Amino acid sequence: MSSIPVDLDRSKMRLLLEQLALERLDSNGARELKPLLETEARLTMDTEYKKRLINLIETLDKYIKGEVNLMPELNVSISNI
């Protein structure tokens, strides 16, 4: 019985990108996502896509180092309850 090959790295990358889009990507997820994006950037022939990937990788580097915050803080005050 043959099976359909599944690219687990691409699936993992999509999951992590969804978490990033939903502002739920923690620094461990960013560490997992970065090498996947680096591989994607190396393999693509589309220069515009490559530029976007490189910008995202640089932003993830800053996030991992704590230089930028990609996860907005919840602003909950008692007056809103």
C-alpha positions, -999 to +999 in steps of 0.1 A: +000+000+000+015+034-010+009+066+009+009+102+000+041+119+011+037+146+037+061+174+041+062+177+079+084+207+079+060+227+057+031+216+079+049+227+110+059+260+093+022+266+084+011+259+120+037+282+135+029+309+110-008+306+120+002+310+156+022+341+147-007+355+127-030+350+158-004+366+180+001+333+200+037+324+190+060+322+220+097+324+218+101+286+216+078+286+186+099+314+171+130+293+175+113+264+157+100+286+129+132+304+122+151+275+106+121+265+086+118+299+071+156+300+065+152+268+045+122+282+026+142+313+018+171+293+005+149+272-018+127+298-033+134+314-066+109+343-061+129+373-050+100+392-035+090+362-014+126+357-004+128+394+008+097+389+029+110+358+044+143+374+053+125+404+069+104+379+089+135+360+100+151+392+112+120+401+132+119+366+147+156+371+157+147+403+175+117+386+192+138+357+204+164+381+218+136+401+235+142+432+215+106+433+201+073+421+214+051+402+189+026+393+215+005+423+226-002+424+263-037+421+274-050+453+288-077+444+313-088+469+338-114+465+365-134+494+350-140+472+319-155+443+339 
